[in-house]
Amino acid sequence: MIALAPRSRSGRAVAAVALALAVVGGLFAGYGANVFGPDRLCRGWITGADAERALPGGGRLGESQESASTCTVERSGWWPWGGKRRLTVRVVSEKPRFPFEMSLWNVSGASALLTGPVTGAVDRWGGWAFLPEECVGTAPGTRSGERPTVRVSLSRDEALDTTARIVSAAVGGVSRQSGCEAADGSGADTPSPLRPSAVTNSDLDEVCGVPGFALPGLRGPGGARVREQTSGSFDSAWFCDLSFAGDDDGPFTRIGVVKSPELTASFEDTGVRRLTCGGRETYVALDGLSYPWEPEERRAAGLVDQAELGKLLVDGLRGSAACG
């Protein structure tokens, strides 16, 4: 009988390394890639490719459907104990005044706007867009008399083009799966968002760049300068946020000049000012109710009351190229 020689230490070391590599490789295969991921997720509302763009990096994609109108796509970390990133899509019914509900605007000069086949607003954490009206009562989460809307939220900030793409894709996916896709193919193309401007100091003789819209003497607490940020286009919808430098409470006034039919529908049967700009009916809206100040503080800052502010703005617009 021949005795077997004991394994050398080097042989045992090689075997241990091979085993470790096999374990690591298995973990990587399980958590580092979406090798067998589905082509579509969330009842077909979004594609796997869109989810990959919204949730880049390693890890497997999975989904959970919290309700008939809500779905979350989640990417696990590289390892079982790693962090997770999420993309949530919700179909909701918004009030008729949305996105211009009193003191709760969901679009402003800080938003990147979507106009054209898809109408909505996005930022780096998600956004919203309207579904076709044909989806009322057909898509889950929609109700008669309210505005069918898709909302998307991300657990981490992404590029505006990415959030615009995922919001637009969700509109197309929800409407297709619900059998209410618009005849014009809304949602089929990814719109390029109209990006907000940088925040700049206001010219108080031409506030928000509107000739004749002057607010001389306007200053914030301690003489803080007025700052402004704009977004959109006068061809569809244009917004301007006015704030005080160094003020953490946000804009003290939001301005909207709206021609887009999808957005002007929010102003039906309201007292919002109207005028004709470029041969089109145009609504001029103001939101000053969300800012936490008292009437005497407003007067001390040198800001006229809401009615006078609206009149000054309309007068300025009538004499500008925007209404020429």
PLY file of the C-alpha trace (Angstrom):
ply
format ascii 1.0
element vertex 324
property float x
property float y
property float z
element edge 323
property int vertex1
property int vertex2
end_header
0.00 0.00 0.00
1.33 3.37 -1.06
0.95 6.21 1.45
-0.40 9.50 0.09
1.84 12.47 0.65
0.23 15.27 2.66
-0.78 18.42 0.74
1.75 21.17 0.76
0.96 24.50 2.35
1.18 26.16 -1.07
-1.43 23.75 -2.46
-3.83 24.52 0.36
-3.29 28.25 -0.18
-4.08 27.95 -3.89
-7.25 26.03 -3.12
-8.34 28.63 -0.58
-7.76 31.47 -3.03
-9.71 29.63 -5.72
-12.62 29.10 -3.33
-12.60 32.77 -2.32
-12.59 33.86 -5.95
-15.51 31.56 -6.68
-17.50 33.05 -3.81
-16.68 36.60 -4.85
-17.55 35.78 -8.46
-20.87 34.34 -7.38
-21.67 37.42 -5.34
-20.73 39.67 -8.24
-22.93 37.69 -10.62
-25.81 37.91 -8.20
-25.43 41.52 -7.14
-23.20 43.25 -9.64
-25.23 43.04 -12.83
-28.78 42.84 -14.10
-27.96 39.92 -16.39
-31.43 38.38 -16.45
-33.44 41.55 -15.77
-36.83 42.01 -17.48
-37.24 44.16 -20.58
-40.12 46.04 -18.95
-40.92 46.79 -15.32
-43.88 48.04 -13.30
-46.62 46.46 -15.41
-44.82 47.63 -18.53
-44.81 51.29 -17.46
-41.04 51.66 -17.94
-38.36 49.69 -19.74
-35.44 47.96 -18.12
-33.17 50.25 -20.16
-34.85 53.37 -18.73
-34.52 51.97 -15.22
-30.82 51.33 -15.88
-30.36 54.97 -16.88
-32.22 56.26 -13.84
-30.42 53.89 -11.45
-26.90 53.52 -12.88
-24.17 51.35 -11.42
-23.89 47.78 -10.23
-26.59 45.69 -8.63
-29.66 43.77 -9.69
-32.93 45.51 -10.55
-36.08 44.41 -8.79
-39.58 45.81 -8.47
-42.35 45.99 -5.90
-45.93 46.99 -6.66
-47.32 48.75 -3.61
-50.74 49.24 -5.20
-52.43 49.23 -8.59
-51.24 52.81 -9.11
-47.76 52.73 -7.52
-44.62 50.78 -8.37
-41.03 51.02 -7.16
-37.95 49.78 -9.02
-35.01 49.14 -6.74
-31.36 48.45 -7.44
-29.57 46.56 -4.71
-25.95 47.30 -3.91
-22.91 45.36 -5.05
-23.08 43.29 -1.90
-26.04 41.95 0.12
-25.34 44.56 2.79
-24.92 47.43 0.33
-27.18 50.45 -0.09
-30.20 50.59 -2.38
-31.43 53.12 -4.93
-35.07 53.53 -5.85
-37.26 54.83 -8.62
-40.96 55.19 -7.81
-43.70 55.72 -10.40
-47.18 56.75 -9.25
-50.36 57.42 -11.19
-52.40 60.06 -9.35
-55.43 62.29 -9.78
-54.56 65.93 -9.23
-57.04 68.71 -8.49
-58.34 70.77 -11.45
-56.08 73.71 -10.49
-52.92 71.58 -10.55
-50.09 72.55 -10.99
-51.20 76.02 -9.85
-53.01 75.16 -6.65
-53.22 78.06 -4.22
-49.86 78.58 -2.47
-48.67 75.17 -3.69
-47.34 75.59 -7.21
-45.72 72.47 -8.67
-43.95 74.40 -11.40
-41.90 77.59 -11.21
-38.77 79.37 -12.39
-36.63 76.71 -10.71
-38.24 73.86 -12.70
-37.11 72.33 -15.96
-40.22 72.34 -18.14
-41.53 69.68 -20.50
-43.74 71.05 -23.27
-45.08 69.60 -26.50
-46.12 65.94 -26.68
-45.59 65.65 -22.91
-46.36 68.50 -20.51
-44.84 68.57 -17.05
-41.91 69.68 -14.93
-38.81 67.91 -13.65
-35.86 68.48 -11.37
-32.90 66.27 -10.46
-35.00 64.21 -8.04
-37.92 63.39 -10.33
-40.96 65.21 -11.65
-44.49 64.96 -12.99
-46.34 65.02 -16.31
-49.95 64.84 -17.44
-51.42 61.68 -18.90
-53.81 62.03 -21.85
-57.34 62.96 -20.76
-58.47 59.65 -22.28
-56.80 57.95 -19.30
-59.35 59.31 -16.80
-61.14 56.30 -15.35
-59.00 53.94 -17.42
-55.55 54.21 -15.88
-55.33 53.08 -12.24
-55.46 55.90 -9.70
-57.42 58.30 -11.93
-60.82 59.83 -11.18
-63.41 61.78 -13.12
-63.17 65.55 -12.76
-59.47 65.49 -11.86
-56.25 65.61 -13.85
-54.56 62.25 -14.63
-50.89 62.61 -13.79
-47.73 60.54 -13.51
-45.32 61.35 -10.70
-41.76 60.00 -10.59
-39.37 60.23 -7.65
-35.74 59.16 -7.36
-33.83 58.37 -4.19
-30.75 60.15 -5.58
-30.38 63.16 -7.83
-29.79 62.55 -11.52
-29.23 64.68 -14.61
-32.25 66.64 -15.86
-32.17 64.79 -19.18
-32.43 61.50 -17.29
-35.41 62.56 -15.19
-37.11 64.04 -18.27
-36.64 60.77 -20.12
-38.00 58.59 -17.32
-41.03 60.85 -16.73
-41.83 60.92 -20.45
-41.32 57.16 -20.74
-43.65 56.56 -17.80
-46.39 58.66 -19.44
-46.07 56.61 -22.62
-45.90 53.30 -20.74
-48.88 53.95 -18.46
-51.07 55.20 -21.31
-50.15 52.26 -23.55
-50.74 49.65 -20.87
-54.04 51.32 -19.90
-55.30 51.53 -23.47
-55.55 55.32 -23.44
-52.56 56.39 -25.50
-53.16 59.77 -27.13
-53.81 59.78 -30.85
-50.84 62.08 -31.39
-48.52 59.57 -29.73
-47.82 61.68 -26.65
-45.06 60.10 -24.63
-43.48 58.37 -27.62
-40.68 60.91 -27.89
-38.43 62.14 -25.12
-38.73 65.92 -24.82
-35.71 68.06 -24.12
-36.42 69.94 -20.89
-36.37 73.73 -20.96
-33.76 74.28 -18.28
-34.02 76.97 -15.62
-31.66 79.91 -15.78
-29.03 80.65 -13.17
-30.17 82.73 -10.20
-29.17 86.35 -10.86
-29.61 89.80 -9.33
-32.79 91.50 -10.55
-32.79 94.73 -12.50
-35.56 96.49 -10.58
-36.34 98.66 -13.62
-36.95 95.52 -15.71
-37.85 92.73 -13.31
-37.65 89.20 -14.76
-36.48 90.81 -18.00
-39.94 92.26 -18.74
-39.59 95.86 -20.02
-41.70 98.26 -17.99
-42.19 95.83 -15.10
-40.43 97.97 -12.49
-40.34 97.54 -8.71
-38.06 100.37 -7.55
-36.97 100.36 -3.94
-37.74 96.68 -3.40
-35.34 95.24 -0.81
-35.34 92.32 1.57
-34.52 92.23 5.30
-31.34 94.14 6.03
-31.36 95.58 2.51
-30.95 92.17 0.84
-30.97 92.29 -2.94
-33.73 90.82 -5.07
-32.76 87.70 -7.01
-34.58 86.04 -9.92
-34.64 82.75 -11.78
-36.60 82.01 -14.95
-37.59 78.93 -16.88
-39.59 78.02 -19.96
-40.56 79.97 -23.04
-43.12 82.66 -23.84
-44.29 80.40 -26.68
-45.77 77.90 -24.20
-45.17 78.67 -20.54
-42.69 80.98 -18.83
-41.99 81.37 -15.13
-39.99 83.69 -12.90
-39.21 83.25 -9.20
-38.33 86.32 -7.13
-36.43 85.85 -3.88
-34.23 87.79 -1.47
-30.49 87.06 -1.38
-29.62 84.74 1.51
-33.27 83.98 2.31
-33.89 80.29 3.07
-37.69 80.68 2.83
-37.62 80.55 -0.96
-39.31 82.85 -3.48
-41.54 85.61 -2.11
-43.36 85.74 -5.46
-43.74 83.30 -8.34
-44.87 84.54 -11.74
-46.33 82.47 -14.58
-47.17 83.54 -18.14
-48.97 80.57 -19.64
-50.20 79.82 -23.17
-49.93 76.02 -23.29
-53.49 74.58 -23.45
-52.50 71.72 -21.14
-51.56 74.26 -18.48
-54.15 76.96 -19.14
-56.83 74.35 -18.42
-55.86 74.85 -14.77
-57.22 78.41 -14.90
-60.71 77.70 -16.22
-63.44 79.35 -14.14
-60.89 81.29 -12.09
-60.13 84.98 -11.74
-56.61 84.66 -13.12
-55.74 87.57 -15.43
-55.98 87.04 -19.17
-54.66 88.94 -22.15
-53.86 88.23 -25.77
-50.20 87.70 -26.59
-49.14 86.94 -30.14
-52.75 86.23 -31.06
-53.13 83.61 -28.33
-55.02 83.65 -25.07
-52.49 84.03 -22.28
-52.91 83.70 -18.53
-50.80 85.74 -16.13
-50.63 84.11 -12.70
-49.01 85.18 -9.44
-48.26 83.15 -6.33
-47.31 85.19 -3.29
-49.23 83.29 -0.65
-46.66 80.58 0.05
-44.10 83.04 1.46
-44.25 83.44 5.26
-44.59 87.17 5.81
-47.15 89.60 7.16
-48.70 92.45 5.12
-46.66 95.02 7.05
-43.44 93.13 6.23
-44.39 93.14 2.57
-44.96 96.89 2.65
-41.69 97.45 4.52
-39.86 95.58 1.75
-41.32 97.99 -0.79
-43.51 95.42 -2.57
-46.92 96.58 -3.76
-50.00 94.48 -2.99
-50.88 91.48 -5.15
-53.48 93.29 -7.27
-51.14 96.16 -8.10
-48.28 93.74 -8.78
-50.43 91.87 -11.29
-51.42 95.10 -13.02
-47.80 96.23 -13.33
-46.82 92.87 -14.80
-49.67 92.82 -17.33
-48.89 96.39 -18.40
-45.24 95.44 -18.88
-46.13 92.34 -20.90
-48.50 94.25 -23.18
-45.65 96.52 -24.21
-43.07 93.75 -24.60
-41.99 91.58 -27.51
-43.58 88.60 -25.71
-47.01 90.00 -26.58
-46.07 91.62 -29.85
0 1
1 2
2 3
3 4
4 5
5 6
6 7
7 8
8 9
9 10
10 11
11 12
12 13
13 14
14 15
15 16
16 17
17 18
18 19
19 20
20 21
21 22
22 23
23 24
24 25
25 26
26 27
27 28
28 29
29 30
30 31
31 32
32 33
33 34
34 35
35 36
36 37
37 38
38 39
39 40
40 41
41 42
42 43
43 44
44 45
45 46
46 47
47 48
48 49
49 50
50 51
51 52
52 53
53 54
54 55
55 56
56 57
57 58
58 59
59 60
60 61
61 62
62 63
63 64
64 65
65 66
66 67
67 68
68 69
69 70
70 71
71 72
72 73
73 74
74 75
75 76
76 77
77 78
78 79
79 80
80 81
81 82
82 83
83 84
84 85
85 86
86 87
87 88
88 89
89 90
90 91
91 92
92 93
93 94
94 95
95 96
96 97
97 98
98 99
99 100
100 101
101 102
102 103
103 104
104 105
105 106
106 107
107 108
108 109
109 110
110 111
111 112
112 113
113 114
114 115
115 116
116 117
117 118
118 119
119 120
120 121
121 122
122 123
123 124
124 125
125 126
126 127
127 128
128 129
129 130
130 131
131 132
132 133
133 134
134 135
135 136
136 137
137 138
138 139
139 140
140 141
141 142
142 143
143 144
144 145
145 146
146 147
147 148
148 149
149 150
150 151
151 152
152 153
153 154
154 155
155 156
156 157
157 158
158 159
159 160
160 161
161 162
162 163
163 164
164 165
165 166
166 167
167 168
168 169
169 170
170 171
171 172
172 173
173 174
174 175
175 176
176 177
177 178
178 179
179 180
180 181
181 182
182 183
183 184
184 185
185 186
186 187
187 188
188 189
189 190
190 191
191 192
192 193
193 194
194 195
195 196
196 197
197 198
198 199
199 200
200 201
201 202
202 203
203 204
204 205
205 206
206 207
207 208
208 209
209 210
210 211
211 212
212 213
213 214
214 215
215 216
216 217
217 218
218 219
219 220
220 221
221 222
222 223
223 224
224 225
225 226
226 227
227 228
228 229
229 230
230 231
231 232
232 233
233 234
234 235
235 236
236 237
237 238
238 239
239 240
240 241
241 242
242 243
243 244
244 245
245 246
246 247
247 248
248 249
249 250
250 251
251 252
252 253
253 254
254 255
255 256
256 257
257 258
258 259
259 260
260 261
261 262
262 263
263 264
264 265
265 266
266 267
267 268
268 269
269 270
270 271
271 272
272 273
273 274
274 275
275 276
276 277
277 278
278 279
279 280
280 281
281 282
282 283
283 284
284 285
285 286
286 287
287 288
288 289
289 290
290 291
291 292
292 293
293 294
294 295
295 296
296 297
297 298
298 299
299 300
300 301
301 302
302 303
303 304
304 305
305 306
306 307
307 308
308 309
309 310
310 311
311 312
312 313
313 314
314 315
315 316
316 317
317 318
318 319
319 320
320 321
321 322
322 323
